Amino acid sequence: MKDKKITRKISQGVYVLTTKNAGCIVDAVSLISASDNPIISVSVMKTNFTNEAMKQNDIFALSVIGKNSNGEIIKTFGYNSMRDINKFENVNTTEIEDIKVINDSLGYMVCEKIDEIDAETHTLFLGKLIHADKFSDEEELTYSYFQNHKEDYIKIKTETGKTAWKCKVCGYIYYGEELPENYKCPICGVSSDYFEKI
Ligand SMILES: Cc1cc2nc3c(=O)[nH]c(=O)nc-3n(C[C@H](O)[C@H](O)[C@H](O)COP(=O)(O)O)c2cc1C
């Protein structure tokens, strides 16, 4: 493979995926069919708490993050695990079909899960759209815009005096002189090749 980075030219948005008692930021979302009964897919890392929850629940929701949405939402849902914090504690939500959707978003899509496909490190969940609403016509945040303006959204700060390695894909910071062997980013799963010393 000459340059895998060409895959980043696949346009993706940024969403909060929620299901019962779980949720995380995702960009790997596709509209599989836009017929009368739209089908949507979302790919979730097997190591994420949300993956376990998605397997146990039949309904999931995607809240669309806008370009002007509060970056705290991305920080809370994308850089933390529900194993460690209650992500919903300080976020305004509305319940649809018992699933929380994010009020500070451009709208939501609630889906009934129809299939799960194993994709090595990820599980691809397919859902049929059962409820949807649009709160705003503002521009959506694209994954590529987020990548180029990450600091504006998540305001990454490093501790002074410590050697840090930053993931070029998601901005996660690892502290240590060297990265451990076969290290993978705990947030986005990329290998140590994508880390730069800062
Ligand atoms: C911009 C962005 C995009 C992300 N896209 C995905 C994705 O498509 N699939 C996924 O499984 N994780 C994705 N993540 C990582 C998860 O949101 C992250 O690992 C989260 O902490 C998992 O939380 P959980 O353990 O509570 O499920 C993304 C994170 C960010 C910041």
The ligand as an ORCA input file, in Angstrom:
! r2SCAN-3c Opt
* xyz 0 1
  C     -13.696     12.384     16.164
  C     -13.771     10.977     16.738
  C     -14.270      9.955     15.933
  C     -14.396      8.665     16.467
  N     -14.934      7.673     15.665
  C     -15.150      6.436     16.195
  C     -15.840      5.429     15.420
  O     -16.260      5.644     14.281
  N     -16.024      4.208     16.001
  C     -15.588      3.932     17.273
  O     -15.792      2.803     17.744
  N     -14.941      4.869     18.023
  C     -14.743      6.106     17.527
  N     -14.121      7.078     18.284
  C     -13.592      6.712     19.605
  C     -14.637      6.589     20.722
  O     -15.533      7.684     20.726
  C     -13.873      6.524     22.068
  O     -13.024      5.403     22.056
  C     -14.754      6.528     23.303
  O     -13.945      6.925     24.399
  C     -15.381      5.171     23.632
  O     -16.155      5.294     24.812
  P     -16.875      4.051     25.520
  O     -15.792      3.135     26.070
  O     -17.712      4.645     26.609
  O     -17.692      3.357     24.490
  C     -13.995      8.387     17.795
  C     -13.494      9.426     18.597
  C     -13.376     10.710     18.073
  C     -12.842     11.810     18.950
*
